[in-house]
C-alpha cells in the first residue's frame, strides 16, 4: 500500500514538473505588468479611452467597462451572447441565491441553487475558452505552415566560392518574419548577395517579403546590375498602392575572383567592411527604402574587397535591440568594436550573436534579426 502511494506521489511530482516546465519568476512578473498592459492596449484600442475620469473609483469602473466591451467585441456574436450569459449566471449566484424548501416523507428538504449558477457560469466560460484556444491553435498551425514556406525561401547553405568564407543566421521575432537574405549564383561566376527588411512585423511583413523575393529573382534574371534590380523592386512595391508596404534593401553583385562588389543600399543599415589593416568602412549612401516613392534616386557604388578583408551585413534588429534592464540599444558602435578583433567569419558571427544574447538577456525578440559575415581569404 505504501509503495503504491509513493508511486502516486512520484507521478504527481512528474506531472507537476512537466506542467510547470520553463516557468520562472521573470515570466510571472511579465504576466502581470507587460502582458497585462499589452492586453489592455489591444482590448481597448477600438474603445473611447480619452474621457477617462480622474477619480480612482470612477476610473476603475470606466476601465472595467471598456475592457468588457473590448473583450466582447473581439468575440463572434454567438460567443458574445454566451459570454454575457455566463456573467449573468455568475451574478445570479452571487447576489440572488435561489432556494426551495419542501417536505418529503415527513422531513423538510432545503435546496440551494446558488452554487448551480456558478457551475453553469464556470462551465460556459471554460467552453468559451476552449473554443478560443482551438481557434488560436488552428491559426498557429497555419502560421507554422507559413513559417516553413518562408524558411524554404531562405538559403540553407552559404555559397561555396574559392577563396571566400561565409557565416550567416536568421532569427524571427514572430512565427513569420519580414527579414530576407539570399545568395544567388549568376553566369560567369558572379554572386548576388541580397539582404532586406520588409516593413511591419508578423504575417504582413512575411507576405511582403515573399512578394519581394519573387520580384528580386525575376529582376536578377532580366538584369542583375544592382541599380536595375533595385529600381524594378521599387516599382513593384509602389504598385501595391499601400504606403506601408516598403522594404529596405542591400544588393551587392560580387566578382569573387577580383573582389569587386557593385552595390545599392536603399534605406538599409550600412554594412561594415573591415580592412585587413583594421580600418572599418561603411558601405552605402542615404536613400529612402524601396516602395516609398515611384521616382527614387538609387546610386550604385563600388568597392573592392581585398584579401584579408571582412564584410558584415545585418538588419536593424541587431543595432536597435534594447536591453531590458538598462533600456540601451545594442548600437552600431558595439558592432564596430566587435569587429576590432580578427577572426574567421564564423568566429566573428558567433562573437556578435553572443554579445547580442548577453545584451537582450531573456527578453523575447521585438524585431527580426539577420546576420551575414563574409571574408576573402
Wavefront OBJ file of the C-alpha trace (Angstrom):
o trace
v 0.000 0.000 0.000
v 2.822 2.364 0.913
v 4.643 1.521 -2.328
v 1.542 2.312 -4.369
v 1.149 5.633 -2.532
v 4.778 6.512 -3.319
v 4.118 5.754 -6.995
v 1.145 8.166 -6.966
v 3.297 10.849 -5.333
v 6.057 10.324 -7.886
v 3.580 10.503 -10.763
v 2.094 13.697 -9.314
v 5.553 15.228 -8.970
v 6.437 14.285 -12.549
v 3.188 15.787 -13.821
v 3.730 18.987 -11.836
v 7.307 19.257 -13.109
v 6.167 18.761 -16.713
v 3.208 21.141 -16.294
v 5.389 23.956 -14.967
v 8.395 23.334 -17.225
v 10.013 26.601 -18.278
v 8.177 28.659 -15.643
v 10.274 31.323 -13.918
v 9.756 34.412 -11.772
v 10.566 36.704 -14.685
v 7.679 35.276 -16.738
v 5.304 35.616 -13.782
v 6.220 39.292 -13.359
v 5.827 39.824 -17.092
v 2.347 38.267 -16.939
v 1.113 40.963 -14.564
v 2.941 44.001 -15.950
v 3.997 43.917 -19.615
v 1.490 41.288 -20.766
v -1.343 42.920 -18.816
v -0.506 46.348 -20.243
v -0.323 44.920 -23.768
v -3.647 43.087 -23.323
v -5.339 46.277 -22.081
v -3.975 48.205 -25.046
v -5.211 45.619 -27.551
v -8.651 45.192 -25.953
v -9.312 48.945 -25.706
v -7.831 50.169 -28.982
v -11.317 50.379 -30.564
v -12.880 51.967 -27.476
v -13.013 55.611 -26.415
v -10.442 55.968 -23.647
v -9.928 59.749 -23.986
v -12.655 60.664 -21.476
v -11.267 58.585 -18.624
v -12.265 60.135 -15.259
v -9.614 61.103 -12.747
v -11.344 59.869 -9.595
v -9.976 56.452 -8.605
v -13.327 54.664 -8.197
v -14.835 56.097 -11.386
v -11.599 55.359 -13.282
v -11.782 51.712 -12.157
v -15.367 51.277 -13.372
v -14.591 53.126 -16.606
v -11.672 50.810 -17.348
v -13.730 47.761 -16.415
v -16.390 48.899 -18.877
v -14.010 49.474 -21.796
v -12.259 46.150 -21.122
v -15.617 44.350 -21.038
v -16.741 45.963 -24.285
v -13.359 45.430 -25.910
v -13.325 41.767 -24.904
v -16.937 41.254 -26.013
v -16.493 42.787 -29.447
v -13.439 40.613 -30.102
v -15.760 37.573 -29.903
v -18.150 36.358 -32.563
v -21.847 37.285 -31.932
v -22.749 33.776 -30.732
v -19.791 33.609 -28.349
v -20.531 37.162 -27.224
v -24.004 36.070 -26.098
v -22.551 33.043 -24.289
v -20.042 35.314 -22.541
v -22.794 37.672 -21.329
v -24.978 34.780 -20.160
v -22.077 33.350 -18.137
v -21.629 36.712 -16.423
v -25.362 36.880 -15.712
v -25.337 33.386 -14.189
v -22.340 34.317 -12.032
v -24.128 37.435 -10.774
v -27.268 35.430 -10.027
v -25.241 33.009 -7.957
v -23.608 35.905 -6.107
v -26.429 38.319 -5.312
v -29.654 36.384 -5.947
v -29.431 32.904 -4.459
v -32.390 30.755 -5.417
v -33.555 28.182 -2.904
v -36.539 25.886 -2.425
v -37.860 24.292 0.749
v -40.369 21.444 0.730
v -41.365 18.353 2.711
v -40.601 14.817 1.626
v -41.510 11.730 3.689
v -42.247 13.925 6.666
v -38.887 15.703 6.526
v -38.106 19.239 5.445
v -35.781 19.415 2.391
v -33.876 22.596 1.573
v -32.265 23.034 -1.889
v -29.918 25.931 -2.565
v -29.476 26.630 -6.294
v -26.889 29.428 -5.919
v -23.873 27.077 -6.480
v -25.597 25.830 -9.620
v -25.451 29.293 -11.166
v -21.715 29.429 -10.504
v -21.183 25.972 -12.009
v -23.114 26.938 -15.127
v -21.119 30.189 -15.403
v -17.769 28.438 -14.949
v -18.719 25.676 -17.410
v -19.787 28.210 -20.017
v -16.601 30.256 -19.601
v -14.460 27.117 -19.849
v -16.299 26.110 -23.024
v -15.782 29.602 -24.435
v -12.087 29.475 -23.500
v -11.733 26.061 -25.150
v -13.244 27.332 -28.418
v -10.988 30.388 -28.444
v -7.951 28.186 -27.772
v -8.928 25.879 -30.637
v -9.085 28.891 -32.951
v -5.676 30.009 -31.723
v -4.184 26.553 -32.289
v -5.573 26.492 -35.829
v -4.075 29.908 -36.548
v -0.777 28.790 -35.028
v -0.769 25.710 -37.247
v -1.364 27.869 -40.308
v 1.426 30.208 -39.210
v 3.706 27.211 -38.822
v 2.985 26.251 -42.426
v 3.711 29.841 -43.472
v 6.929 29.807 -41.443
v 8.019 26.587 -43.157
v 7.231 28.014 -46.590
v 9.134 31.170 -45.748
v 12.155 29.248 -44.499
v 12.260 27.491 -47.877
v 12.837 30.899 -49.484
v 15.987 31.452 -47.421
v 19.344 29.825 -48.137
v 20.210 26.614 -46.322
v 23.926 26.917 -47.025
v 26.333 29.656 -47.987
v 27.842 29.747 -51.479
v 30.961 27.664 -51.986
v 33.419 30.132 -53.504
v 37.134 29.529 -53.780
v 38.959 31.985 -51.549
v 35.826 33.049 -49.652
v 34.220 32.053 -46.349
v 30.675 32.810 -45.196
v 28.676 32.609 -41.968
v 25.010 33.523 -41.708
v 21.954 33.240 -39.436
v 18.333 34.314 -39.261
v 16.033 34.815 -36.274
v 12.389 35.867 -36.261
v 10.502 37.761 -33.571
v 7.262 36.013 -34.629
v 6.380 32.788 -36.392
v 6.701 34.644 -39.697
v 9.335 37.315 -40.229
v 9.991 40.168 -42.619
v 13.765 39.847 -42.978
v 15.183 38.467 -46.194
v 18.602 37.423 -47.437
v 19.906 35.256 -50.220
v 22.952 34.305 -52.286
v 22.204 33.960 -55.981
v 24.910 32.430 -58.243
v 24.992 34.028 -61.693
v 26.511 33.062 -65.038
v 30.155 33.991 -65.297
v 30.911 33.169 -61.655
v 29.395 36.282 -60.119
v 27.210 36.065 -56.994
v 24.330 38.336 -55.998
v 24.218 38.990 -52.245
v 20.871 40.284 -51.033
v 19.558 41.422 -47.671
v 16.286 43.206 -46.992
v 13.848 44.082 -44.261
v 10.128 44.389 -45.037
v 8.047 46.932 -43.157
v 5.924 45.764 -40.250
v 6.011 42.514 -38.319
v 4.471 39.077 -38.465
v 2.373 37.773 -41.318
v 2.068 41.158 -43.107
v 5.845 41.529 -43.274
v 6.171 37.890 -44.312
v 3.807 38.375 -47.255
v 5.708 41.469 -48.360
v 8.959 39.544 -48.048
v 7.579 36.733 -50.253
v 6.464 39.241 -52.904
v 9.880 40.887 -52.831
v 11.633 37.530 -53.113
v 9.741 36.635 -56.292
v 10.300 40.114 -57.758
v 14.009 40.076 -56.966
v 14.573 36.730 -58.658
v 12.757 37.945 -61.765
v 14.719 41.196 -61.736
v 18.031 39.357 -61.454
v 17.128 37.180 -64.421
v 16.323 40.270 -66.503
v 19.296 42.414 -65.484
v 21.466 41.584 -62.449
v 23.020 45.052 -62.167
v 22.248 46.467 -58.681
v 20.595 49.674 -59.814
v 18.330 47.888 -62.291
v 17.275 45.276 -59.703
v 16.523 47.895 -57.051
v 14.511 50.053 -59.468
v 12.358 47.128 -60.599
v 11.609 46.112 -56.999
v 10.822 49.726 -56.127
v 8.305 49.897 -58.987
v 6.683 46.619 -57.922
v 6.288 47.772 -54.309
v 4.903 51.155 -55.362
v 2.264 49.417 -57.471
v 0.857 47.726 -54.367
v -0.773 51.071 -53.547
v -0.088 50.702 -49.826
v 2.298 53.314 -48.418
v 3.070 50.972 -45.542
v 4.452 48.368 -47.980
v 8.106 49.291 -48.209
v 11.369 47.452 -47.822
v 14.989 48.248 -47.123
v 17.489 46.525 -49.393
v 21.188 45.937 -49.734
v 22.013 44.292 -53.040
v 25.611 43.529 -53.942
v 26.977 41.974 -57.121
v 30.243 40.234 -56.264
v 33.027 39.084 -58.570
v 34.788 36.513 -56.368
v 37.998 36.409 -58.430
v 38.705 40.150 -58.174
v 36.750 41.053 -55.030
v 34.832 43.760 -56.871
v 31.470 44.495 -55.297
v 28.917 46.712 -57.052
v 26.078 47.533 -54.696
v 22.976 49.560 -53.904
v 21.903 50.303 -50.353
v 18.308 51.571 -50.139
v 17.329 52.588 -46.618
v 19.170 49.600 -45.195
v 21.709 49.742 -42.338
v 25.109 50.257 -43.957
v 27.198 47.075 -43.958
v 30.642 47.282 -42.378
v 33.772 46.462 -44.356
v 36.752 45.749 -42.129
v 40.018 46.037 -43.987
v 42.875 43.671 -43.259
v 44.697 46.580 -41.584
v 41.836 47.229 -39.150
v 40.122 50.166 -40.888
v 36.312 49.909 -40.853
v 34.261 51.421 -43.701
v 30.505 51.846 -44.099
v 29.069 50.760 -47.438
v 26.134 52.845 -48.530
v 24.638 56.258 -49.060
v 21.459 57.663 -47.576
v 18.330 56.848 -49.567
v 14.718 56.043 -48.744
v 13.561 52.413 -48.575
v 12.055 50.903 -51.697
v 8.338 51.352 -52.214
v 8.012 54.816 -50.692
v 8.404 56.855 -53.892
v 7.996 55.870 -57.503
v 10.840 58.178 -58.531
v 13.679 57.239 -56.216
v 17.354 58.006 -56.739
v 19.301 54.812 -56.180
v 23.017 55.465 -56.584
v 25.157 52.456 -57.412
v 28.508 52.248 -55.650
v 31.567 50.060 -55.990
v 34.237 48.761 -53.636
v 36.943 46.114 -53.873
v 37.195 43.544 -51.107
v 40.873 42.736 -50.803
v 42.380 39.512 -49.386
v 42.051 39.626 -45.604
v 39.022 41.947 -45.695
v 35.750 41.040 -44.000
v 32.233 42.356 -44.666
v 29.318 42.257 -42.210
v 25.692 42.690 -43.304
v 22.787 42.885 -40.862
v 19.227 44.109 -40.446
v 18.143 46.755 -37.942
v 17.088 44.067 -35.476
v 20.745 43.925 -34.420
v 21.689 47.563 -33.664
v 18.213 48.554 -32.453
v 17.795 45.706 -29.945
v 17.063 47.163 -26.498
v 18.433 45.783 -23.259
v 15.542 45.034 -20.931
v 17.424 46.128 -17.819
v 19.304 49.226 -18.968
v 16.981 50.246 -21.807
v 20.032 50.749 -24.039
v 20.244 49.900 -27.737
v 22.870 47.438 -28.933
v 24.105 50.129 -31.295
v 26.374 50.398 -34.315
v 29.384 51.318 -32.205
v 29.224 47.991 -30.389
v 29.267 46.168 -33.738
v 32.320 48.190 -34.758
v 34.030 47.262 -31.511
v 33.299 43.558 -32.043
v 34.904 43.777 -35.474
v 38.116 45.054 -33.926
v 39.171 41.514 -33.025
v 40.254 39.476 -36.021
v 38.854 36.052 -36.735
v 37.155 33.890 -39.318
v 33.623 34.789 -40.482
v 32.234 32.048 -38.234
v 34.145 33.404 -35.231
v 33.066 36.991 -35.876
v 29.472 35.884 -36.484
v 29.351 33.908 -33.226
v 31.028 36.731 -31.294
v 28.396 39.229 -32.436
v 25.491 36.906 -31.611
v 26.964 36.096 -28.194
v 27.212 39.807 -27.394
v 23.662 40.267 -28.673
v 22.297 37.463 -26.467
v 24.074 38.888 -23.431
v 22.661 42.325 -24.237
v 18.983 41.362 -24.539
v 19.130 38.664 -21.855
v 15.973 36.558 -21.593
v 13.721 39.142 -23.240
v 11.990 37.910 -26.409
v 12.966 39.411 -29.745
v 10.997 42.500 -30.726
v 12.319 42.532 -34.286
v 13.727 40.035 -36.752
v 17.497 39.628 -36.872
v 19.605 38.599 -39.851
v 23.396 38.491 -39.875
v 25.793 37.617 -42.723
v 29.576 37.694 -42.416
v 31.841 37.078 -45.417
v 35.612 37.265 -45.804
v 38.088 36.980 -48.614
v 40.933 34.774 -47.510
l 1 2 3 4 5 6 7 8 9 10 11 12 13 14 15 16 17 18 19 20 21 22 23 24 25 26 27 28 29 30 31 32 33 34 35 36 37 38 39 40 41 42 43 44 45 46 47 48 49 50 51 52 53 54 55 56 57 58 59 60 61 62 63 64 65 66 67 68 69 70 71 72 73 74 75 76 77 78 79 80 81 82 83 84 85 86 87 88 89 90 91 92 93 94 95 96 97 98 99 100 101 102 103 104 105 106 107 108 109 110 111 112 113 114 115 116 117 118 119 120 121 122 123 124 125 126 127 128 129 130 131 132 133 134 135 136 137 138 139 140 141 142 143 144 145 146 147 148 149 150 151 152 153 154 155 156 157 158 159 160 161 162 163 164 165 166 167 168 169 170 171 172 173 174 175 176 177 178 179 180 181 182 183 184 185 186 187 188 189 190 191 192 193 194 195 196 197 198 199 200 201 202 203 204 205 206 207 208 209 210 211 212 213 214 215 216 217 218 219 220 221 222 223 224 225 226 227 228 229 230 231 232 233 234 235 236 237 238 239 240 241 242 243 244 245 246 247 248 249 250 251 252 253 254 255 256 257 258 259 260 261 262 263 264 265 266 267 268 269 270 271 272 273 274 275 276 277 278 279 280 281 282 283 284 285 286 287 288 289 290 291 292 293 294 295 296 297 298 299 300 301 302 303 304 305 306 307 308 309 310 311 312 313 314 315 316 317 318 319 320 321 322 323 324 325 326 327 328 329 330 331 332 333 334 335 336 337 338 339 340 341 342 343 344 345 346 347 348 349 350 351 352 353 354 355 356 357 358 359 360 361 362 363 364 365 366 367 368 369 370 371 372 373 374 375 376 377
